[in-house]
Amino acid sequence: MSFDQEERDFLNEDSTFDIKSVLPKIWAIWPYILVSTLIFLGASYIYTRMSVPQFKVSGLFYIKDTDKGFSLFEAPTIEGTARTGLVNETTILKSRPIAREALSQLNFGVEYYQKSTFINNEVYGSNPILIEVDWNAPQVVGGLLTITWVDKENFSIAFEDESYHKYLPDGSRTKLQIIPEKEKFAFGDWIQTNNFKLKVTNTSAEESGEILIKLRNLESLVDQYSSSLRVETLRKEGSILELSLNTPNVKKGEVYINRLMETYLSLELEEKNSIATNTVNFIESQVAGVSDSLRQFENELQTFRSSNKTYNLEAESSQVFGQLTELETMLRQEQFKRSFYKQLGVYLAREQYNDLVVPSGIGIEDPILNSLITNLLELQVEKSRQLATLTEQAPQVIATNNKIRDLNASIRELLSNVDANSEMMIQDLTSRISEIEGSFRNLPETEQNLIRLERQFALNENIYNFLMEKRAEAAITRASNKAENKIIEPARGGFLVSPIPTRNYAIGIFIGLFLPILLVIARELTRTKIEDVSFLEKKLRLPLLSTILFNKKKKNLVVFEQGKSGIAEGFRSLRANIKFITPKEKQLTILVTSTISGEGKTFCAMNLASVYSLTGKKTVLVGCDMRKPRIFDDFNIKNDEGLSTVLSGQMDWRDAIKKTEYENLDVLVSGPTPPNPAELLFTDTFEMLVKDLKEEYDVIILDTPPIGLVSETLDLLPHVDLSLFVFRQNYSLRSFVESLNGLKSSKNLKNIYAIFNGVDGSKVTYGYGYTYGYGYGYYEDDSKKKSFFNLTK
């Protein structure tokens, strides 16, 4: 593949993440992965054992799902009223009032626990003692009490927790300031202290034992059970609800859900019976007076007949009696209706809707009034259901109140009309009765008195029979009412929902396995420095000629002093690769630079010069970095004169050249730091110097300043045959690669190559020729202690 093709491939790369380079690092940390997995697996076991188990208890409940609540929308006068269907019934089942009603019928105020190694297990129904609590006295709540007994006569109570609250009869709570000491009491006696009032009964056959208890006031139980109950539709298209509860005690959960469903049905039936009950109560209040009058006239009629020996009316008297009786019965019924209208008006004015009676229930057949009253009662029921879960300020409640107010006004307006009609009917009946009574004067006095008594008796008897008939109808209606909803399946449970051991262990293993891996990947994604050669291979648009291992010794001349080391082998590989890209037997001038100081350019320049000198080529190393001269130290020569003195015209370059102790290797050090190092490198003198050195030496190595810090290095490129750019592992930033790529493109640089310096010898890979030979035993690596982050480098 040509280098131009490599450039095109580079431009097509989108990601800096290379999974192939990460896999060896993940494999390298397998001991840490194993330890992490064991730790999290152990943590999962402890969490599972210390978690309170939660079992799902559920029952099925049928809700008659109509498009209206209690036939509310059959009335044409209030069309558009908000629907109360399955959603509202679900909300009511989860509401606090119905939970409070159910819990008030259950003995959940005392919770019993058995001690265990990790958690305390709640027991219900089979507890060895029975505790009765008097909630009209202060009680300690919010903490565990230990009850211990060693015989069947006495027991002791100890406070186990660090904090408690005292629940007062008015519903308030205060923190218990002083924790009482352990006290001894007798079984079967009511015990009253400043902190509790209760009676403990021993119901077990054991001589000794111990149990933990916790007192729970009703409101705390309501909070717990109303919030934890879940009500869900079993099927989307159906109206069967699943009532479920997660509880540590299956039997207790079953008892609560069953009682909750029973309470809902009882409240529903109570609401349905309210109208019939009001009707019965109203009729009974009317029957009392009629019964007394009937009894009175019955006695008077019997007395009159006995004293006057008159038992039958004559034909004319019978005709008059029949007409009067019929008209007076109609009159009393109309008066009864008008009395009802007036009482109804009072209830509406006072908004006493709970006392309303539907007119049809007492024989008043007015379809419009019956419909309006029925709708008003149903709106009131709807409001009471809304207030079970909402406040008076809720938009739904406000809308219902507005409808009740409008319906109230409509009924009162209708009442004024029917009352006026009733008054006219009463006046007409009274007039007709007066006309018939005129014929009384033609009858004997005895018959007149008899007719008068029989009229009163018959009238009261008819009214009494009418009222008793309506009372019986209302009572039958009430007795025949039944809840429309019903329990389909009583609550049952036992399905463990948490903690699930297999799931917890799987999560622990997963976290233990992947947490170290994620750390490695996260570290890989957040790298800022070049940490492996694969990044350079993938991102650098320059050929990479060689990798140089990290030098663990203090000496920098590794080629001479560590000739069989991996580092020396790297420089030999570099020399061999340079040979492939330069003409044979040609004089060679090489520039060595880097981005910043510390990447090892001087180290590479010295050893590259050394490796060439060993081949018999006459080599000179020129220190062009006059700002930070360093070469002289490693060769044990002085820096009193050098390149700076030559370029400033103070001496000839031949006199500045310093011989080293190594054959074929000379050094032109940087010399004293001049005030204008950049200007000296731009002079014709430097250009002539390079030409003269080329005539004298086979290989010239220029150690130049870092290209990222100064600008003069770029001006030296035309004087050399090739340039070597040094990157250092775990030191050079990744952004340097992009900078060099940009520099190459913008300056159209040619014959520039890269070296990867300071590579960790324990992770040397093979490929592309420049790392070949590192694993053949030519060098010894210093052993070093490995850590997690070393393994991931």
Residue, then its C-alpha position, 0 to 999 in steps of 0.5 A: m500500500s502506498f503512503d498516499q493510500e494510507e493518507r486517504d485511509f486516515l481521512n476515512e477514520d472517524s473514531t479514536f477508539d480501537i477495540k483491538s488495542v483494548l482487548p489485550k489490556i482487558w486480558a492483562i487485568w484478569p486477576y483484578i476482574l476475578v477479585s472484583t467479581l468475588i467481591f460483588l458476588g459476596a456483596s450480593y449475598i449479604y444484600t440478599r440476606m439482609s433485605v426484608p423479603q417482599f411477597k406479592v399478594s393479589g386478589l381479583f375484584y369485579i367492577k361494573d364498568t358503565d359509562k356513568g356512575f350510579s345511572l347518573f347520565e340517564a337524566p337528559t338535564i345534566e348531559g355532559t357530567a364527568r363520567t365516573g367509571l373504572v378509573n375513579e373506582t380504581t382511585i377510590l380503592k387506593s384512597r385513604p378513607i377506604a383503607r382506614e375503614a378496612l384497617s379499623q376492622l383489623n388488629f394490625g396495631v401490634e406487629y410481632y417479630q422473631k429475631s434472626t441473624f440478618i433481619n427480623n421476621e414478622v409473624y402473624g396469627s401464630n404469635p406466642i403472646l397476644i397484646e391488647v392496646d388502649w389507644n385512648a392512652p399515650q403509646v410508644v410507636g416507631g421502634l421495637l420493644t423486646i418482650t421476654w419471659v422465663d415463666k408463665e406469670n411474668f414478663s419484661i419489656a425492654f426498649e431496643d432502638e435508639s429513638y421512639h415517638k409517643y403517640l397521643p390520643d389527639g393524634s399528635r406525636t412527640k419524640l420520646q426524650i428519655i428511653p425507659e429502662k427494662e421493666k418487669f410486669a405480670f401477664g393478663d394485667w392492664i399495664q399503664t405507664n407514662n409511655f404505654k397502656l397495654k395488656v399482654t396475654n401468654t397464649s403459648a405452651e412454652e415456659s420461656g421465650e422472647i419476641l419483638i413487637k412494634l406498636r403502630n397507630l392507625e394513621s401510620l398503617v393507613d399511610q403504609y397500606s394505601s400507598s403500597l396497594r396497586v390496582e391494575t386492570l387484568r385485561k385492557e378491555g375488561s373491568i376486572l381489577e387485580l388488587s396486589l400488595n407487596t408484603p413481608n407477611v403473606k397471610k397478613g397481606e391476604v387478610y388486608i386485601n380481602r377485608l379491603m374488598e369486603t369494605y368496598l362492597s359494604l360501603e357501596l351497598e350502604e350508598k345504594n340503600s341510603i335512598a330507600t332508608n330515607t324513604v322508610n324513615f320519612i314514611e315512618s314519621q308520617v305513619a305515627g300521627v295517622s296511626d294515632s288518629l285511626r285508633q282514636f276514630e275507630n274507638e269513637l265509631q264503635t262507641f257511637r254505634s253501641s250507644n245509638k244502636t246504629y250500624n248501617l247507613e241508608a241508601e241516601s246516606s251511603q251515597v253521600f258517604g261514598q262521595l265524601t270519602e273519595l273526595e276527602t281521600m284525594l284531599r288528604q293525598e294532595q295535602f300530603k304532597r304539598s307537605f312533602y314539597k314544603q319539606l323538600g324546599v327546606y332541605l334544598a334551601r339548607e342543602q341537606y341532600n342526605d335527607l332527601v327522599v325521591p318522590s316516587g318512593i312515597g307515591i308522588e308520580d311526577p316524572i320530571l321532579n323524580s328525575l331531577i331529585t334522582n340526579l341530584l342525589e347521584l351528583q351528591v354521591e359523585k361528590s362524596r366519592q371525589l372527596a375521598t381522593l380530592t379536596e374541595q378546591a379540586p377542579q372536578v369537585i368544583a365542577t360537581n358543586n356547580k352542577i349541584r347548585d344549578l340542579n338545586a335551583s331548577i328543582r326549587e323553581l319546579l317546586s314553586n310550580v307544583d306547589a301552586n298547582s297543588e294549592m289549586m287542587i286543594q281549594d277545588l276539592t275543599s269546595r266540592i266537599s263543602e257542596i256535598e256536606g250541604s246535603f247533610r242537613n236533610l239527613p237525621e242527626t244520628e246518621q249525620n254523626l255516623i257519617r262524620l265518624e265513618r268519614q274520619f275513620a275511612l280517611n285515616e284508614n286509607i292514608y294509613n294503608f297507603l303509607m304502609e304500602k309505600r313503606a313496605e315497598a321501600a323496605i323490600t327495595r332496601a332488602s333486595n339491594k345488593a352490591e353490583n361489584k363483587i369479589i372474583e378471587p380472594a387474595r392469595g400470595g406467596f410469589l417472592v418479588s424481592p429480593i430475588p437471589t438469582r437476579n442479585y447474584a447475576i447483577g453482582i457477577f455482571i458488575g464485578l466482571f464489567l466494572p474493571i472492564l468499563l474502567v479500562i474502556a473509560r480510561e481508553l476513551t479519556r486518554t490524552k497521551i499516546e500510550d501504545v503504538s497502535f494509535l500512531e499506526k492508525k492516526l499518524r500520516l507519517p511512516l513509523l520507522s521504529t519503536i525504542l524501548f524505555n531506558k531504565k538505566k541512568k546512562n543515555l549511550v545505550v548503544f555503546e553501553q548496553g549493546k545487546s539490550g532491546i533499546a540498542e536493537g531498536f536503534r539498529s532496526l531504525r538504522a536498517n529501516i532508514k537504509f531502505i528509504t535512502p539511496k545506497e552509498k549516499q552521504l546521509t544528513i538526518l534531523v531529529t526533533s520532537t514537539i516539546s522538550g522531554e520526548g527523547k529527541t536528544f537521546c535518539a539523536m545520540n544513539l542513532a549517531s552511535v549505531y551508525s559509527l559502529t558500522g564504520k561510517k564517519t559520523v558527526l552529531v551536531g547539537c543545534d538546540m542552543r537553548k538547552p544544550r545537553i549532548f556534552d554531558d553524556f560524552n564527557i566533553k565540555n560545552d565551552e565552544g561549539l556550534s554557537t561560537v562557529l556560527s558567530g564567527q569566533m572560530d572555525w568549525r574544524d576546531a570546534i569539532k570534539k573527538t569522542e572516545y568512540e571510533n568514527l563518532d565526533v560531536l559538535v556541541s551546541g556551545p554557550t547559549p547565544p542571545n539570538p540562536a534562531e538568527l544564527l541558524f538562518t545565516d549562510t554560515f550555517e548553510m556552508l557549515v552543513k555543506d562542509l560537514k557533508e564533504e567530511y562525514d558520511v552521516i550527519i545527525l542534527d539534534t534540533p530544538p522541539i518544533g512545537l516550541v521554536s520556529e527555526t527547526l522548520d527552516l533546517l528541513p531543506h538542509v537534510d535528507l530526512s527528518l525524524f520526529v520523536f514521540r514518547q509513550n505516556y508523555s506525548l499528547r495525542s493532539f501532537v499527532e494532529s498538529l504534525n499531520g496538519l503541519k505536514s499538509s500545510k507545509n508540504l513536508k517531504n521525507i519526514y518520519a516518526i519514532f516511538n520512544g520510551v516504550d514499555g518493554s513488557k508490552v512490545t508487540y510485533g508488526y511492520g518490521y520495526t519491532y521485530g527481534y525484541g522477543y529473542g532474548y537479546y536484552e533483559d527487562d528489569s522486573k517491576k511491580k505491576s498495578f492495575f493501572n500499569l496493566t492497563k497501560 
